[in-house]
Amino acid sequence: MIKLKITCREATQITLQAEDRRVPLAERLSLRLHHRICSNCRRFFRQVHLMRHASARWRQYSEE
């Protein structure tokens, strides 16, 4: 069953787990819907994305 309305806690868990696993379509859609109504979770998602990107660039830089 698809749970469309998720809590901020669930949105945070999905965001953090996305680094370790492929997030199923239903969860991705629920997360997108949640981000439409919750600016705090949207901001958290962007911050996590930025940290992951910066970390990957740092690893690439340090390997050179």
Biotite code that builds the C-alpha atoms (Angstrom):
import biotite.structure as struc

atoms = struc.array([
    struc.Atom([0.000, 0.000, 0.000], chain_id="A", res_id=1, res_name="MET", atom_name="CA", element="C"),
    struc.Atom([1.276, 3.454, -0.890], chain_id="A", res_id=2, res_name="ILE", atom_name="CA", element="C"),
    struc.Atom([1.427, 5.920, 1.952], chain_id="A", res_id=3, res_name="LYS", atom_name="CA", element="C"),
    struc.Atom([1.144, 9.362, 0.373], chain_id="A", res_id=4, res_name="LEU", atom_name="CA", element="C"),
    struc.Atom([1.251, 11.491, 3.485], chain_id="A", res_id=5, res_name="LYS", atom_name="CA", element="C"),
    struc.Atom([4.428, 10.968, 5.478], chain_id="A", res_id=6, res_name="ILE", atom_name="CA", element="C"),
    struc.Atom([5.731, 12.708, 8.579], chain_id="A", res_id=7, res_name="THR", atom_name="CA", element="C"),
    struc.Atom([8.851, 14.838, 8.788], chain_id="A", res_id=8, res_name="CYS", atom_name="CA", element="C"),
    struc.Atom([10.559, 12.022, 10.684], chain_id="A", res_id=9, res_name="ARG", atom_name="CA", element="C"),
    struc.Atom([9.774, 9.582, 7.851], chain_id="A", res_id=10, res_name="GLU", atom_name="CA", element="C"),
    struc.Atom([10.937, 12.100, 5.237], chain_id="A", res_id=11, res_name="ALA", atom_name="CA", element="C"),
    struc.Atom([14.229, 12.507, 7.098], chain_id="A", res_id=12, res_name="THR", atom_name="CA", element="C"),
    struc.Atom([14.711, 8.740, 7.311], chain_id="A", res_id=13, res_name="GLN", atom_name="CA", element="C"),
    struc.Atom([14.073, 8.287, 3.594], chain_id="A", res_id=14, res_name="ILE", atom_name="CA", element="C"),
    struc.Atom([16.477, 11.124, 2.760], chain_id="A", res_id=15, res_name="THR", atom_name="CA", element="C"),
    struc.Atom([19.256, 9.607, 4.869], chain_id="A", res_id=16, res_name="LEU", atom_name="CA", element="C"),
    struc.Atom([18.624, 6.036, 3.719], chain_id="A", res_id=17, res_name="GLN", atom_name="CA", element="C"),
    struc.Atom([18.796, 7.059, 0.074], chain_id="A", res_id=18, res_name="ALA", atom_name="CA", element="C"),
    struc.Atom([22.580, 6.999, 0.336], chain_id="A", res_id=19, res_name="GLU", atom_name="CA", element="C"),
    struc.Atom([22.600, 3.306, 1.263], chain_id="A", res_id=20, res_name="ASP", atom_name="CA", element="C"),
    struc.Atom([19.752, 1.920, -0.822], chain_id="A", res_id=21, res_name="ARG", atom_name="CA", element="C"),
    struc.Atom([17.645, 2.563, -3.862], chain_id="A", res_id=22, res_name="ARG", atom_name="CA", element="C"),
    struc.Atom([14.457, 4.260, -2.741], chain_id="A", res_id=23, res_name="VAL", atom_name="CA", element="C"),
    struc.Atom([11.305, 2.667, -4.194], chain_id="A", res_id=24, res_name="PRO", atom_name="CA", element="C"),
    struc.Atom([9.090, 4.771, -6.430], chain_id="A", res_id=25, res_name="LEU", atom_name="CA", element="C"),
    struc.Atom([6.265, 4.998, -3.879], chain_id="A", res_id=26, res_name="ALA", atom_name="CA", element="C"),
    struc.Atom([8.640, 6.420, -1.247], chain_id="A", res_id=27, res_name="GLU", atom_name="CA", element="C"),
    struc.Atom([10.159, 8.866, -3.726], chain_id="A", res_id=28, res_name="ARG", atom_name="CA", element="C"),
    struc.Atom([6.692, 10.123, -4.646], chain_id="A", res_id=29, res_name="LEU", atom_name="CA", element="C"),
    struc.Atom([5.694, 10.441, -0.993], chain_id="A", res_id=30, res_name="SER", atom_name="CA", element="C"),
    struc.Atom([8.896, 12.358, -0.299], chain_id="A", res_id=31, res_name="LEU", atom_name="CA", element="C"),
    struc.Atom([8.299, 14.714, -3.223], chain_id="A", res_id=32, res_name="ARG", atom_name="CA", element="C"),
    struc.Atom([4.764, 15.362, -2.052], chain_id="A", res_id=33, res_name="LEU", atom_name="CA", element="C"),
    struc.Atom([5.998, 16.027, 1.467], chain_id="A", res_id=34, res_name="HIS", atom_name="CA", element="C"),
    struc.Atom([8.627, 18.448, 0.151], chain_id="A", res_id=35, res_name="HIS", atom_name="CA", element="C"),
    struc.Atom([5.853, 20.441, -1.556], chain_id="A", res_id=36, res_name="ARG", atom_name="CA", element="C"),
    struc.Atom([4.298, 21.241, 1.804], chain_id="A", res_id=37, res_name="ILE", atom_name="CA", element="C"),
    struc.Atom([7.291, 21.231, 4.177], chain_id="A", res_id=38, res_name="CYS", atom_name="CA", element="C"),
    struc.Atom([10.028, 23.774, 3.584], chain_id="A", res_id=39, res_name="SER", atom_name="CA", element="C"),
    struc.Atom([12.110, 22.463, 6.496], chain_id="A", res_id=40, res_name="ASN", atom_name="CA", element="C"),
    struc.Atom([12.364, 18.972, 5.037], chain_id="A", res_id=41, res_name="CYS", atom_name="CA", element="C"),
    struc.Atom([13.019, 20.432, 1.600], chain_id="A", res_id=42, res_name="ARG", atom_name="CA", element="C"),
    struc.Atom([15.898, 22.453, 3.084], chain_id="A", res_id=43, res_name="ARG", atom_name="CA", element="C"),
    struc.Atom([17.240, 19.362, 4.896], chain_id="A", res_id=44, res_name="PHE", atom_name="CA", element="C"),
    struc.Atom([17.127, 17.381, 1.643], chain_id="A", res_id=45, res_name="PHE", atom_name="CA", element="C"),
    struc.Atom([19.135, 20.090, -0.147], chain_id="A", res_id=46, res_name="ARG", atom_name="CA", element="C"),
    struc.Atom([21.688, 20.225, 2.679], chain_id="A", res_id=47, res_name="GLN", atom_name="CA", element="C"),
    struc.Atom([22.189, 16.450, 2.642], chain_id="A", res_id=48, res_name="VAL", atom_name="CA", element="C"),
    struc.Atom([22.532, 16.534, -1.142], chain_id="A", res_id=49, res_name="HIS", atom_name="CA", element="C"),
    struc.Atom([25.117, 19.310, -0.888], chain_id="A", res_id=50, res_name="LEU", atom_name="CA", element="C"),
    struc.Atom([27.123, 17.403, 1.748], chain_id="A", res_id=51, res_name="MET", atom_name="CA", element="C"),
    struc.Atom([27.097, 14.220, -0.350], chain_id="A", res_id=52, res_name="ARG", atom_name="CA", element="C"),
    struc.Atom([28.230, 16.126, -3.418], chain_id="A", res_id=53, res_name="HIS", atom_name="CA", element="C"),
    struc.Atom([30.979, 17.954, -1.504], chain_id="A", res_id=54, res_name="ALA", atom_name="CA", element="C"),
    struc.Atom([32.154, 14.699, 0.067], chain_id="A", res_id=55, res_name="SER", atom_name="CA", element="C"),
    struc.Atom([32.338, 12.976, -3.318], chain_id="A", res_id=56, res_name="ALA", atom_name="CA", element="C"),
    struc.Atom([34.304, 15.907, -4.764], chain_id="A", res_id=57, res_name="ARG", atom_name="CA", element="C"),
    struc.Atom([36.660, 15.839, -1.784], chain_id="A", res_id=58, res_name="TRP", atom_name="CA", element="C"),
    struc.Atom([37.303, 12.099, -2.243], chain_id="A", res_id=59, res_name="ARG", atom_name="CA", element="C"),
    struc.Atom([37.963, 12.687, -5.936], chain_id="A", res_id=60, res_name="GLN", atom_name="CA", element="C"),
    struc.Atom([40.310, 15.582, -5.128], chain_id="A", res_id=61, res_name="TYR", atom_name="CA", element="C"),
    struc.Atom([42.221, 13.640, -2.471], chain_id="A", res_id=62, res_name="SER", atom_name="CA", element="C"),
    struc.Atom([42.729, 10.665, -4.813], chain_id="A", res_id=63, res_name="GLU", atom_name="CA", element="C"),
    struc.Atom([44.468, 12.824, -7.421], chain_id="A", res_id=64, res_name="GLU", atom_name="CA", element="C"),
])
